[in-house]
Amino acid sequence: STGPKLVLFNYQDSRSSIHPTDFLAGFAGYLQVDGYAGYEKTHATLVGCWAHARRKFVEAQKAQGKGKTGKADVALNHIQKLYALESKLKTVPPDKKYDARQTLAKPLLEQFKSWLDKSSESVTKEGLLGAAITYSLNQWSKLMRYLDDGRLNIDNNRAERAIKPFVIGRKAWLFANTKSGAQASAALYSLVETAKINGLEPYDYLCRLLTELPKANTHEQLQQLLPY
């Protein structure tokens, strides 16, 4: 995208699908997500996250036991090839990245899909490996979608990294005492994380914001205080 880079936290009091539907009303672009069913009711074009798919195979690999190898290792090897390719394409322009993915990533994905289909017939769905295979198959059309546009990422780890400070903080303060407090927290984290991804030092930015905000009387002046 050519628009500003920003991180936006939005507080809601439940995981009901009505919240992403309302929040994303009118949006019909790409939305990179995990397997949460609530996103299905939006008008966005959903893009799967390979980090989430990979994580489930990592869990299955750990369950194999120390020093043991199995089907989870095979799956992770398939996924690693996709990431190795993405590493090589990191600085490639979107149009050329699209071409390279069609030529190089698509055959790898087709091989993995064939393996998933075959493995699903012999692996119980109740175990961690079966759950990982089922997740990937259920999400397959979305997991393939990053091939459609060179601007898309293979995963949404950028969002995962942005939310990590909030998750760490939550372990200390556990919860917000009021709804307004939760909304204020979301606004503050939005400003701080947006400042960070735009190369600003959060403390310096907040000092400038708190100094200049009382002087801002117009929409244009407020716009100039945004962290991008």
Sequence and secondary structure as in RCSB ss.txt:
>XXXX:A:sequence
STGPKLVLFNYQDSRSSIHPTDFLAGFAGYLQVDGYAGYEKTHATLVGCWAHARRKFVEAQKAQGKGKTGKADVA
LNHIQKLYALESKLKTVPPDKKYDARQTLAKPLLEQFKSWLDKSSESVTKEGLLGAAITYSLNQWSKLMRYLDDG
RLNIDNNRAERAIKPFVIGRKAWLFANTKSGAQASAALYSLVETAKINGLEPYDYLCRLLTELPKANTHEQLQQL
LPY
>XXXX:A:secstr
  S         SS  THHHHHHTTT  SEEE  S GGGGGSSSEEE  HHHHHHHHHHHHHHT TT   HHHHH
HHHHHHHHHHHHHTTTS HHHHHHHIIIIIHHHHHHHHHHHHHHHTTS TTSHHHHHHHHHHHTHHHHTGGGG T
TS SS HHHHHHHHHHHHHHHHH S SSHHHHHHHHHHHHHHHHHHHTT  HHHHHHHHHHHGGG  SHHHHHTT
S  
